Amino acid sequence: MYRKGISVFLAFVILAIVILGGCGADTDKADNTDAEKSEAAEENGETGEVKEFTAFFNYSLNSLTMPFDTPIGKKITELTGIKLKVEYLVGTDARQKAGVMIASGDYPDLVNPGEAAGDFVAAGAFIPLDDYIEKYGTNIKKIYRPSELALLKSQYGKTYYISGTRAGQDKLYPAAGFYVALDVLKDAGWPVIKTLPQYTDIIKSYVKENPTYNGQPTIGFVLPTEAWRASALQYGGARFLAGYPNDGPVYVDQETLEAKTIMTADFSKDWAKWLNGLWRDGLMDPETFMQNNDQYLAKLSSGRVIGFYDQRGMFQEAINALEKEGLFNRAPIGFPVVFEGVEKEYYAGPAAFATQTGIAITTKCKDPEAAFKFLDRMAAEDINKLNFWGIEGEDYTIQNGKMTKTEEQWKNYLDPDYQKKQGISQFMEFPRMEDTTDPKYGVYSDGNPVSPTKTDDYFNVKYKDYEKEVLKAYNIKTLSDFFAPQYPARYEPGWAIRTKMPADHPGKIAVEKALELALQYLPKAIMATNDNEFENIWKQYQNELGKLDLKAFEDEVTKQIKESVKYYQAE
């Protein structure tokens, strides 16, 4: 009996060991599987846990909705496991804000330094990203050319930020130009405006016949003059009129690649003299030099303005306002106006990758590895599709592998307010794919274009009836057809080089002072009541510029432009 009991007991023990052993094996397998899933989810940011980083973007937010609070922003948070608490620049003085932050040494986790990149780098505010790119930058290395990553590193010897300024191609609209209200063109018999005298005569004639609009004085010409927007006055307009591409405050000889300061060029005086003529004829807005950018845009939105110079992206809000009010006949149409004798214009400029700014991780960030993994995740295809196309099922559908939009989805896409509320195109400052037709870098792995703007449908739905009227009148296909086409970049733009230069560089000190002098003297010269007064003011202006070491700036820009050429060869 006793032996039988022992036997039964041993049998139960053996059975228990077998059962427990089996369970243990299954548990180990489950644990391993869960660990693998967890590791994969962590790599993709899909852990279900949301980590918050702080950030400062050194430019103004043009939306009432914070990008990460939009439906697309929330999707990005789901995919990355990261949400940014972003502070944006209030006002337009990016350099002043940067100076305050640098002086305090109180940085958020991430910074987009805007035009103060060189200042932040010189202050030691950013950590080098090279090791992170090598170890964790799978997506970044996929969507950026090796030469572009090399260019990012070339300025400082290390990579301190990832640029979101990718090459872009917009064949529908010019990037910049001298604009004329549609009514004026129609009234003048649809002329193709090429030279400054043509442009001036058309404005004069129209204002003479139409001195008021909706009970207010008609404004013949205006341009932005507040803070950094004053570049239109300081050098922007003069540069294009003289037949040079956008290289910031320098003009670059396209043969020798030598850079010279625009403010000291003879054509800068020609530009000021032309504006002075408009002023003395009562054609220029008398409030040009005392209004802020919002007031400038409000005048464009009112329909009172006949002509102006600007970059299209800077006054898109005014176009939207005119269209909402049904003032289609006052919508601006751009032309590549040049001084008489100039044979070639460069308004469209090159399709260029630029490294003047980008997203950086600061020395105050407590988890730089996670921060960088987030930046790399933002470069992935699924997030690029969210940023460029929107949410599948809401903003587009896929038919036979092709991303398409319905008429209603196109209507939403073309509505700037919808884009801001939905989050479309609100993450362009992050590492992203380029918006081009390049067969390798401008398409997703499934063959669809990075942006819906590169589809045939876009051309059919984008233009409104008033724009189609212009196309028909001039027998052209796009509003860019007046302009010389965009071309592959040969060197890094001068404006990008200026932005990256540290604040204590002798050349940077000189050019910033020169820009201050431009704002001091150009309004005086333009408002001069006679030729003698203009000449005296211009002489004073040039004398003050002559005291600055602008050669140090020109030499540095020339050096970097020539060194950058090797990074812009076709790959």
GUGU-275462 format. One line per 4 residues: number of its first residue (from 1); for each residue x negated, y, z of C-alpha. Coordinates in Angstrom, 2 decimals. Each point is the difference from the previous one (the first is absolute). Layout:
N
NUM> X/Y/Z ~ ...
REM end
This chain:
571
1> 0.00/0.00/0.00 ~ -2.81/2.32/0.99 ~ -1.96/-0.83/-3.22 ~ 3.13/0.58/-2.08
5> 0.42/3.43/1.60 ~ -3.62/0.90/-0.78 ~ 0.47/-1.09/-3.60 ~ 3.12/2.15/-0.41
9> -1.77/2.98/1.57 ~ -3.02/-0.35/-2.31 ~ 2.29/-0.23/-3.00 ~ 1.65/3.30/0.96
13> -3.41/1.64/0.51 ~ -1.26/-1.14/-3.42 ~ 3.24/1.15/-1.66 ~ -0.27/3.39/1.68
17> -3.60/0.41/-1.16 ~ 0.97/-0.84/-3.57 ~ 2.94/2.43/0.06 ~ -1.97/2.77/1.64
21> -2.94/-0.57/-2.33 ~ 2.26/0.23/-3.01 ~ 1.65/3.14/1.31 ~ -3.40/1.48/0.66
25> -1.09/-0.64/-3.57 ~ 3.16/1.60/-1.34 ~ -0.46/2.95/2.32 ~ -3.58/0.48/-1.18
29> 1.17/-0.04/-3.61 ~ 2.75/2.51/0.78 ~ -2.44/2.21/1.88 ~ -2.44/-0.10/-2.91
33> 2.74/0.79/-2.52 ~ 1.30/2.87/2.13 ~ -3.52/1.33/0.39 ~ -0.54/-0.10/-3.75
37> 3.32/1.77/-0.61 ~ -0.81/2.56/2.65 ~ -3.42/0.64/-1.49 ~ 1.48/0.40/-3.49
41> 2.71/2.30/1.30 ~ -2.59/2.06/1.83 ~ -2.02/0.35/-3.21 ~ 3.13/1.35/-1.73
45> 1.13/2.09/2.95 ~ 3.17/-2.08/0.39 ~ -0.24/-0.97/3.66 ~ 3.30/1.59/0.97
49> -1.86/2.28/2.37 ~ -0.39/3.66/-0.97 ~ -3.22/1.79/0.83 ~ -0.01/3.80/-0.08
53> -2.84/2.18/-1.21 ~ -0.14/3.79/0.12 ~ -0.96/1.99/-3.09 ~ -0.48/3.54/-1.24
57> 0.48/0.88/-3.67 ~ -1.47/3.40/-0.81 ~ 2.75/1.16/-2.33 ~ 3.62/1.04/0.39
61> 2.81/-2.55/-0.11 ~ 2.46/0.88/-2.77 ~ 2.80/-2.14/1.40 ~ 2.36/0.19/2.94
65> -0.39/-3.75/0.51 ~ -3.26/-1.43/1.29 ~ -1.22/-2.60/-2.54 ~ -0.22/-2.83/2.55
69> 3.61/0.69/1.07 ~ 1.34/-0.62/-3.51 ~ 1.34/-3.41/-1.11 ~ -3.22/-0.61/-1.93
73> -2.07/1.17/2.95 ~ 1.80/-2.48/2.23 ~ -0.63/-2.78/-2.55 ~ -3.69/0.90/0.04
77> 0.00/-0.20/3.79 ~ 1.58/-3.47/-0.21 ~ -2.64/-1.17/-2.47 ~ -3.02/1.54/1.71
81> 1.02/-0.12/3.65 ~ -1.17/3.62/0.20 ~ 1.84/3.26/0.42 ~ -1.74/3.34/-0.25
85> 0.93/2.91/2.21 ~ -1.04/2.75/-2.40 ~ -0.58/3.69/0.63 ~ -0.03/2.21/-3.09
89> -1.51/3.41/-0.61 ~ 2.29/2.87/0.93 ~ -0.53/2.88/-2.42 ~ -2.66/0.04/-2.70
93> -3.32/0.65/1.77 ~ -1.51/-3.50/-0.06 ~ -3.52/1.14/0.81 ~ 1.07/1.87/3.13
97> 1.88/-3.03/1.32 ~ -3.00/-2.20/-0.72 ~ -2.30/2.41/1.82 ~ 2.16/-0.06/3.12
101> 0.14/-3.80/0.01 ~ -3.75/-0.35/-0.54 ~ -0.79/2.51/2.74 ~ 2.13/-1.91/2.51
105> -1.25/-3.43/-1.10 ~ 3.51/-1.26/0.65 ~ 0.78/-2.20/-2.99 ~ 2.88/-2.38/-0.73
109> -0.71/-3.53/-1.25 ~ 0.22/0.90/-3.70 ~ -0.57/3.25/-1.87 ~ 0.54/1.19/-3.54
113> -2.29/3.07/0.11 ~ 1.33/1.67/-3.13 ~ -2.35/2.75/-1.15 ~ -2.06/-0.26/3.21
117> -1.48/-3.47/-0.62 ~ -3.60/1.22/0.07 ~ 0.57/1.79/3.31 ~ 1.36/-3.12/1.70
121> -2.81/-2.18/-1.32 ~ -2.67/2.50/1.05 ~ 1.54/0.09/3.48 ~ -0.33/-3.79/0.31
125> 3.77/-0.40/0.32 ~ 0.32/-3.08/-2.23 ~ -1.40/-3.52/0.23 ~ -1.74/-1.61/-3.00
129> 2.26/-2.46/-1.81 ~ -2.52/-1.91/-2.12 ~ -0.18/-3.09/2.24 ~ 3.80/-0.07/0.31
133> 0.40/0.23/-3.78 ~ -2.40/-2.87/-0.48 ~ 1.63/-2.20/2.66 ~ 3.69/0.91/-0.14
137> 0.50/2.07/-3.16 ~ 1.46/-2.69/-2.25 ~ 2.74/2.19/-1.45 ~ -2.09/3.15/-0.16
141> -2.73/-1.78/-1.95 ~ 2.65/-1.35/-2.35 ~ 1.67/3.28/-0.94 ~ -3.02/2.33/-0.03
145> -2.72/-0.28/-2.60 ~ -3.47/-0.83/1.39 ~ -1.17/3.37/-1.37 ~ 2.75/1.79/1.91
149> -1.00/-1.62/3.27 ~ -3.61/0.87/-0.77 ~ 1.02/3.61/-0.64 ~ 1.78/0.14/3.35
153> -3.25/-0.98/1.64 ~ -2.33/2.14/-2.11 ~ 0.68/3.38/1.62 ~ -0.90/-0.90/3.58
157> -1.91/-3.26/-0.42 ~ 2.87/-1.72/1.81 ~ 3.72/-0.35/-0.67 ~ 1.99/2.07/2.47
161> 3.46/-0.08/-1.59 ~ 2.02/-1.71/-2.73 ~ 1.30/2.42/-2.61 ~ 3.61/-0.10/-1.15
165> -0.80/2.42/-2.85 ~ 0.19/-2.54/-2.81 ~ -0.05/0.67/-3.70 ~ 3.47/0.87/-1.26
169> 1.61/0.59/-3.36 ~ 3.17/2.02/-0.50 ~ 0.84/0.30/-3.67 ~ 3.36/1.63/0.60
173> -1.15/3.24/1.63 ~ -3.17/2.09/-0.02 ~ -2.01/0.15/3.21 ~ -0.30/3.79/-0.14
177> 0.70/2.85/-2.36 ~ 1.31/3.48/-0.58 ~ 3.76/-0.33/0.29 ~ 2.85/1.80/-1.71
181> 3.72/-0.19/0.74 ~ 1.94/-2.02/-2.57 ~ 2.29/2.98/-0.75 ~ -3.00/2.06/-1.03
185> -1.17/-2.63/-2.47 ~ 3.43/-0.39/-1.53 ~ 0.39/3.77/-0.26 ~ -3.37/0.27/-1.75
189> 0.80/-2.74/-2.53 ~ -1.88/-2.84/1.69 ~ -3.60/1.19/-0.51 ~ -2.98/-2.26/0.77
193> -2.02/2.14/2.40 ~ -3.75/-0.46/-0.30 ~ -1.73/3.27/0.88 ~ 0.24/2.51/2.82
197> 1.13/2.89/-2.27 ~ 2.87/-2.18/-1.25 ~ 0.99/-0.87/3.55 ~ -0.15/3.66/1.08
201> 2.06/1.27/-2.93 ~ 2.77/-2.53/0.60 ~ 0.27/0.97/3.69 ~ -0.05/3.72/-0.78
205> 2.68/-0.26/-2.66 ~ 2.34/-2.07/2.13 ~ -0.30/2.13/3.13 ~ 0.58/3.15/-2.05
209> 3.25/-1.43/-1.36 ~ 0.99/-1.67/3.29 ~ -1.21/2.17/2.90 ~ 2.29/-1.67/2.53
213> 1.24/-3.49/0.78 ~ 3.01/-0.59/2.24 ~ -0.22/3.59/1.20 ~ -3.71/-0.18/0.94
217> -3.10/1.18/-1.90 ~ -1.37/-2.53/-2.47 ~ -3.53/-1.11/0.94 ~ -2.33/-0.15/-2.97
221> -2.84/-1.90/1.65 ~ -1.00/-1.39/3.38 ~ -2.41/-2.55/1.45 ~ -0.61/-1.52/3.44
225> -2.41/1.88/2.29 ~ 0.37/-1.48/3.50 ~ -2.88/-1.94/1.63 ~ -1.31/-2.86/-2.17
229> 2.73/0.63/-2.58 ~ -1.84/3.23/-0.82 ~ -2.40/-2.06/-2.10 ~ 2.33/0.79/-2.89
233> -1.05/3.63/0.37 ~ -3.63/-0.51/1.09 ~ -1.06/-2.26/-2.86 ~ 2.73/-2.39/-1.23
237> 1.64/2.14/-2.66 ~ -3.28/1.45/-1.24 ~ -1.59/-3.43/-0.39 ~ 2.70/-1.43/-2.25
241> 0.28/3.19/-2.08 ~ -3.73/-0.23/-0.70 ~ 0.28/-3.61/-1.16 ~ -1.43/-1.96/2.94
245> 1.40/-2.99/1.93 ~ 0.90/0.12/3.68 ~ -3.23/-0.14/1.98 ~ 1.08/2.22/2.87
249> -1.86/3.31/0.37 ~ -2.60/-0.94/-2.61 ~ 0.15/-0.34/-3.77 ~ -2.03/-2.83/-1.45
253> -1.68/0.06/-3.39 ~ 1.33/-3.17/-1.62 ~ -3.26/-0.60/-1.85 ~ -2.64/0.70/2.67
257> 2.20/-0.64/3.08 ~ -1.42/3.15/1.60 ~ 2.38/1.58/2.53 ~ 0.40/3.76/0.45
261> 2.19/2.03/2.35 ~ 3.22/1.25/-1.61 ~ 0.29/3.15/2.12 ~ -3.21/1.42/-1.53
265> 0.85/-0.96/-3.60 ~ 0.93/2.60/-2.62 ~ 3.27/-1.81/-0.69 ~ 0.97/0.49/3.65
269> -0.03/3.73/-0.66 ~ 2.06/-0.51/-3.16 ~ 2.57/-1.86/2.12 ~ 0.18/2.77/2.60
273> 0.19/2.66/-2.71 ~ 2.96/-1.78/-1.59 ~ 1.83/-0.18/3.31 ~ -0.76/3.68/0.57
277> 1.66/0.76/-3.33 ~ 3.12/-1.88/1.07 ~ 0.00/1.85/3.31 ~ -0.29/3.41/-1.60
281> 2.78/-0.88/-2.43 ~ 2.29/-0.96/2.87 ~ 0.17/-3.62/-1.13 ~ -1.67/-1.63/2.99
285> 1.91/-0.77/3.19 ~ -0.78/2.93/2.38 ~ 0.12/-2.43/2.94 ~ -2.56/-2.42/-1.51
289> -2.70/0.75/2.57 ~ 2.18/0.16/3.10 ~ 2.26/-3.04/-0.27 ~ -0.51/-3.51/1.31
293> 0.38/-3.15/-2.04 ~ 3.62/-0.58/1.02 ~ 0.92/3.48/-1.18 ~ -1.84/-0.60/-3.26
297> 1.92/-3.25/-0.57 ~ 3.27/1.73/0.91 ~ -0.55/2.51/-2.81 ~ -0.70/-2.77/-2.49
301> 3.18/-1.72/1.22 ~ 2.09/3.16/-0.46 ~ -0.38/0.11/-3.78 ~ -1.39/3.56/0.09
305> -3.52/-0.99/-1.04 ~ -0.89/0.05/-3.69 ~ -3.63/-1.10/0.11 ~ -2.51/-1.45/2.44
309> -3.13/-2.14/0.22 ~ -0.10/-3.05/2.25 ~ -0.46/-3.75/0.22 ~ 3.29/-1.82/-0.53
313> -0.19/-2.12/3.12 ~ -0.24/3.15/2.10 ~ 3.34/1.44/-1.12 ~ 2.08/-3.13/-0.59
317> 2.30/1.11/2.83 ~ 0.88/3.12/-1.97 ~ 0.87/-2.08/-3.07 ~ 2.20/-2.21/2.15
321> 1.77/3.06/1.40 ~ 0.62/1.48/-3.46 ~ 1.45/-3.28/-1.21 ~ 2.25/-0.36/3.04
325> 1.37/3.48/-0.59 ~ 0.53/-0.76/-3.67 ~ -2.46/2.71/-1.05 ~ -1.44/-2.15/-2.77
329> -0.55/2.98/-2.29 ~ -2.46/1.41/2.57 ~ -2.02/-3.20/0.31 ~ -3.73/0.53/-0.69
333> -1.75/-1.47/-3.05 ~ -3.80/-0.17/0.05 ~ -2.52/0.94/-2.67 ~ -3.82/-0.34/-0.19
337> -0.70/3.72/-0.34 ~ -3.62/1.08/-0.63 ~ -1.94/3.19/-0.64 ~ -0.30/0.96/-3.65
341> -2.99/-1.74/-1.54 ~ 0.15/-3.06/2.26 ~ 0.28/-3.04/-2.28 ~ 0.48/-2.86/2.48
345> 2.06/-0.25/3.17 ~ -0.24/-2.44/2.91 ~ 3.25/0.46/1.91 ~ 0.77/-3.73/0.14
349> -3.51/-0.75/1.16 ~ -1.46/-3.46/0.59 ~ 1.66/-3.04/1.54 ~ -2.32/-0.05/2.97
353> -0.51/-1.85/3.24 ~ -1.15/2.54/2.58 ~ -1.53/-0.38/3.43 ~ 0.67/3.41/1.51
357> 2.15/-1.45/2.78 ~ 1.68/-3.20/1.18 ~ 1.06/-1.96/3.06 ~ -2.71/-0.24/2.67
361> -0.24/-1.81/3.32 ~ -1.25/2.25/2.78 ~ -2.49/-0.72/2.74 ~ 2.86/0.26/2.50
365> 1.86/-2.99/-1.45 ~ -0.04/-2.83/2.55 ~ 0.69/-2.77/-2.52 ~ -1.73/0.95/-3.28
369> 0.15/-3.55/-1.31 ~ 3.79/-0.07/0.20 ~ 0.14/3.51/-1.45 ~ -2.08/-1.01/-2.99
373> 1.97/-3.20/-0.55 ~ 3.08/2.21/-0.14 ~ -1.60/2.20/-2.68 ~ -0.95/-3.05/-2.02
377> 3.52/-1.40/0.36 ~ 1.36/3.28/-1.38 ~ -1.98/-0.70/-3.18 ~ 1.80/-3.32/-0.60
381> 2.35/-0.44/-2.95 ~ 3.22/-0.40/1.99 ~ -0.50/3.32/1.76 ~ -1.00/1.71/-3.24
385> 3.28/-1.21/-1.48 ~ 1.88/1.44/2.97 ~ -1.78/3.33/-0.35 ~ 0.32/0.31/-3.78
389> 3.22/-1.90/-0.78 ~ 1.96/-0.18/3.25 ~ 1.86/-2.91/1.59 ~ 0.92/-2.93/-2.23
393> 3.79/-0.30/-0.32 ~ 0.51/3.64/0.99 ~ -2.38/1.91/-2.26 ~ -0.75/-2.56/-2.69
397> 0.71/-3.57/-1.08 ~ -2.08/-2.66/-1.70 ~ 1.31/-1.46/-3.24 ~ -2.04/-2.70/-1.73
401> -3.01/1.12/1.99 ~ 0.39/3.64/-1.00 ~ 0.60/2.74/2.56 ~ 2.94/2.09/-1.19
405> 2.30/2.74/1.26 ~ 3.69/0.53/-0.64 ~ 1.31/3.40/-1.03 ~ 0.95/0.70/3.61
409> -3.41/-1.11/1.27 ~ -1.70/2.28/-2.50 ~ 2.21/2.86/1.14 ~ -1.09/-0.61/3.58
413> -3.65/-0.36/-0.98 ~ 0.05/3.33/-1.83 ~ 1.59/1.76/2.97 ~ -2.80/1.48/2.18
417> 2.26/0.04/3.06 ~ 0.78/-3.69/-0.41 ~ -3.69/-0.81/-0.37 ~ -0.78/1.76/3.26
421> 2.86/-1.62/1.90 ~ -0.70/-3.47/-1.39 ~ -3.78/0.30/0.28 ~ -0.86/-0.40/-3.69
425> -3.37/1.58/-0.83 ~ -0.42/1.18/3.59 ~ -3.13/-2.08/0.69 ~ -2.25/1.25/-2.81
429> -2.77/1.10/2.37 ~ -0.71/-3.59/1.04 ~ -2.21/-2.42/-1.93 ~ 2.08/-0.78/-3.07
433> -0.04/-1.15/-3.59 ~ -0.42/2.50/-2.82 ~ 2.96/1.31/-1.99 ~ -1.40/-0.59/-3.49
437> 0.43/-2.32/-2.94 ~ -3.35/-1.68/0.64 ~ 0.49/-3.72/-0.76 ~ -1.87/-1.05/3.15
441> 0.47/2.73/2.59 ~ 3.35/1.42/-1.14 ~ 2.05/-3.22/0.17 ~ 1.01/-2.52/2.65
445> -1.05/-3.64/-0.21 ~ 3.45/-0.82/-1.40 ~ -0.59/2.32/-2.96 ~ 2.36/2.78/1.09
449> -1.30/3.59/-0.02 ~ -1.03/1.47/3.33 ~ 2.49/2.84/-0.40 ~ 3.41/0.18/-1.70
453> -1.28/3.15/-1.70 ~ -1.96/-2.25/-2.34 ~ 3.09/-1.81/-1.33 ~ 1.73/0.80/-3.27
457> 3.25/0.60/1.87 ~ -1.56/2.85/1.95 ~ -0.46/2.08/-3.14 ~ 3.64/-0.55/-0.89
461> 1.48/1.00/3.35 ~ -2.41/2.59/1.43 ~ 0.66/2.98/-2.24 ~ 3.13/2.00/0.73
465> 2.16/1.56/-2.68 ~ -1.70/3.41/0.17 ~ -3.39/-1.67/-0.43 ~ 1.28/-1.98/-2.95
469> 1.12/3.30/-1.51 ~ -3.60/1.23/0.21 ~ -1.37/-3.22/-1.50 ~ 2.42/0.26/-2.89
473> -0.71/3.68/-0.60 ~ -3.76/-0.60/-0.21 ~ 0.27/-3.44/-1.64 ~ -2.18/-1.61/2.67
477> 0.35/-3.18/2.04 ~ -1.21/1.19/3.42 ~ -0.53/3.31/1.76 ~ -3.70/-0.88/0.13
481> -0.28/0.02/-3.77 ~ -0.93/3.70/0.05 ~ -3.15/-0.95/1.92 ~ -3.20/-1.83/-0.89
485> 0.28/-3.58/1.31 ~ -1.56/-1.31/3.18 ~ -3.36/-1.73/-0.39 ~ -2.18/-2.39/2.04
489> -1.94/1.76/2.75 ~ -3.73/0.43/-0.60 ~ -0.96/1.27/3.45 ~ 1.41/0.69/3.45
493> 2.04/3.24/-0.02 ~ -1.67/3.06/1.46 ~ 2.93/0.60/2.33 ~ -0.55/-3.40/1.60
497> -3.69/0.74/0.53 ~ 0.77/3.33/1.65 ~ 2.44/-1.66/2.41 ~ -2.56/-2.58/1.09
501> -2.78/2.51/0.65 ~ -0.54/0.59/3.74 ~ 0.92/3.42/1.34 ~ -3.61/0.86/0.90
505> -1.38/-0.62/-3.51 ~ -1.42/3.34/-1.31 ~ 1.89/-0.43/-3.25 ~ 3.27/-0.77/1.78
509> -0.42/3.06/2.21 ~ -0.65/2.14/-3.07 ~ 2.96/-1.21/-2.08 ~ 2.47/0.25/2.90
513> -1.11/3.58/0.55 ~ 0.34/0.64/-3.73 ~ 3.59/-1.24/0.13 ~ 0.70/2.34/2.90
517> -1.44/2.88/-2.02 ~ 2.20/-0.99/-2.93 ~ 3.08/0.36/2.19 ~ -1.30/3.32/1.25
521> -0.91/1.59/-3.33 ~ 2.20/-1.60/-2.68 ~ 3.27/1.48/1.31 ~ -1.66/3.43/0.16
525> -1.28/-0.30/-3.55 ~ 3.32/-1.30/-1.30 ~ 1.92/2.83/1.67 ~ -2.43/2.67/-1.30
529> 1.85/2.91/-1.61 ~ -2.56/0.69/-2.74 ~ -3.04/-1.48/-1.75 ~ -2.58/1.96/2.01
533> 1.47/-1.18/3.29 ~ 0.03/-3.59/-1.27 ~ -3.66/0.19/-1.11 ~ -1.14/1.47/3.32
537> 1.77/-2.70/1.99 ~ -1.36/-2.72/-2.26 ~ -3.53/1.33/0.41 ~ 0.35/-0.05/3.79
541> 1.36/-3.54/-0.18 ~ -2.89/-1.27/-2.11 ~ -2.55/1.77/2.19 ~ 1.36/-1.80/3.06
545> -0.02/-3.32/-1.84 ~ -3.60/0.66/-0.99 ~ -1.03/0.00/3.66 ~ 1.08/-3.64/0.37
549> -2.06/-3.11/-0.69 ~ 2.40/-1.29/-2.63 ~ -2.90/-1.62/-1.82 ~ -0.26/-2.48/2.89
553> 3.61/-0.96/-0.62 ~ -0.41/-0.20/-3.78 ~ -3.16/-2.10/0.32 ~ 1.61/-2.45/2.43
557> 3.13/-0.42/-2.12 ~ -2.08/-0.42/-3.16 ~ -2.19/-2.58/1.73 ~ 2.95/-2.04/1.25
561> 1.84/0.21/-3.31 ~ -3.00/-1.35/-1.86 ~ -0.56/-2.72/2.60 ~ 3.65/-1.03/-0.21
565> -0.07/-0.64/-3.74 ~ -1.16/-3.59/0.47 ~ 3.06/-0.75/2.13 ~ 2.38/1.03/-2.79
569> -1.15/-2.37/-2.67 ~ 2.66/-2.35/-1.40 ~ 0.31/-3.34/1.81
REM end
